[in-house]
């Protein structure tokens, strides 16, 4: 028994690349937002220690 005997194309060529780029862009935005949030937390922690 083998897999992949029948191929069904559901979109035109290049659509996979578009989805990949979109996903990578969204991941980049989320990573940037998380990095900024961590920076704010660190600044707030340092401010509390100073007082």
HELIX and SHEET records of a PDB file:
HELIX    1   1 UNK A   15  UNK A   50  1                                  36    
END                                                                             
